[in-house]
């Protein structure tokens, strides 16, 4: 069947079936004691764009909304900007533009300078594509604590928040040994919640 005869859902299903496994080639270092692997935006686009071109699907961020924006300060006075962005990502059948699908994605960005909005937008756009096409990252999520969608493990945003609340020495000599983990990414959601509550109590 010619691709022009396919409806939008058939095209997206075809893209999903042909989409290769996307490796986690990006290594992000939060500090000397914590790092994680992630799927880079360029890797996602390089995998998705040729198939969207082949099947006639155009995707784009239709709208973005700032859900939360604030500044956080470490005990040593370092100011970080935190931003949470919600994006409405639309997929359009190029051959029948009246056929479209909207996917909603939310992501956080944390940066000591002015890159928090850009990071949040990049994450939101990237995960909209990954989830819409059910893209595999080639790793078992149960074995990868850095994956944001693993429900029982600390998310990347939570890890970054802990790094804004505590200095590196405290994390290395007190928090990690107390919870008997090698890195912040190994913490559970319950442990992260307790750590954040402790920081608020001290304030």
Secondary structure by P-SEA (a helix, b strand, c coil): cccccccaaaaaaaaaaacccccccbbbbcccccccccccaaaaaaacaaaaaaacccccccccccccccccccccbbbbbbbbbbbbbbbbcccccccbbbbbbbbbbbbcccaaaaaaaaaaaaaaaaaaaccccccccccccccccccccccaaaaaaaaaaccaaaaaccccccccccccccccaaaaaaaaaaaaaac
